[in-house]
Amino acid sequence: MKAFMNFTKKLEDHPRLQFVLQTLGFYVLMMVLFLYFMTANLSTAPKFVYSQF
């Protein structure tokens, strides 16, 4: 357990790794948001608006 805690402490202190992890986390959050908007049925326009085009 102590070895694991020392390993996590080293990961937290490494600035380049922290940047990579934050960048990956942000990318994952953006992809989740993108996939939600692409798959959700969020259209609130009435049917007749679509039939005019």
Residue pairs with C-beta under 8 A, 6 or more apart in sequence:
11 17
12 18
